[in-house]
Amino acid sequence: MEHDVVAAPRLTESASAVFAVLAQAGSATRPQLASLAKLSKPTVSSAVAELESAGLAAPSGTASSGTGRSAAVYRLGPGAGAVLAVDLGPDLTRVRGCALDGALLAEVTASRAEAADAVREALGTLPAAFPPRAVVVAVGDVAAPAGKGAPVRPATAKAGPVFDAVAVALPPGVPVHLENNVNCAALAELHEGAAQGRATFAYLRVGVGVGLGIVIGGQVVRGANGAAGELARLPYPWDDDSEPRLEALEDYMGARSLLRRAAEAWRERDGPCPETAEQLFALSGEGRAPARAVVARHAADVGRLAAAVTAVLDPGLIVLGGSTGADPRLLPGVRAELARLSWPTEVVSSTVGDLGTVVGAARLAVARGVRTVTEPGRRKD
């Protein structure tokens, strides 16, 4: 299904304000919109009429008030549009299409090699009446801002070919924003996961690689180059006899090295050697001595990394995520090592799981989509 890029109408300031609060609320009556937007009821009535005529809002039923009278309930109209979130993971591509009130319209999961097809499938699932407003692509490398006039691309070559294929599949003219995948997952933890109610925390992902999402005052910290939290660049090893190598810490902490250490510790009498991190953790849970030893060492290593994070940020809360980091069997060892090396800091496991990156990317995409409607060319009332 083809989706045309439709420019948002030029709204008055009051209509823009009402649209923004309606997108956040999902549905509301005019008195509720007046309260949320801090506008008078006559101004809100005029703004709602403007949004209705532009297809940006539509009635969706009635609600009874305390006096027994019924009030019309409004939602965003199809003209408000939709957004797309794309998680270019190391193995899988996850795509979500959402309306600007966050309602899920499409969801596709495919292999990384099929990323472009997954995007086309998600776009084909979106209702034709919903014009695309914004796209957020979550990548594993740094999402540095492109220079003026430069094409939007990942800052390193890691995601380049896959991103290029995805870019071709996107509707031309729709704004595309790149975001670090760990930052997206941190946003998901903030709004829907283990960090709800905590304005400041750190999301530490340990899996194929390592990364850190930093949230302070409810906002993701990206840094001057978009590289805040790139733990892979910490110098490692750091002692008298070894020279630090580029991204050596990520190589040591990653799942591949974890399995390699398990293979080195395994003996024939121990049975089949685990081929995945999930198998390794399961065998540890069953009490297999070599698996327990490797997992205990990994927990201590993650605890030392958490201590480094705590020394710099003092986040108060660290949420562990990633294919190995989120396993709750790591928690006791991580907490013990962090307590040994640093001051008291709460450590919990992720609750959003593998969907965290695309969930956070969708939230970012919705926020950007709302801005494409409310910000350009606003008129005075």
Order of alpha helices (4+ residues) and beta strands (2+ residues): alpha-beta-alpha-alpha-beta-beta-beta-beta-beta-alpha-beta-alpha-beta-alpha-beta-beta-beta-alpha-alpha-alpha-alpha-beta-alpha-beta-alpha
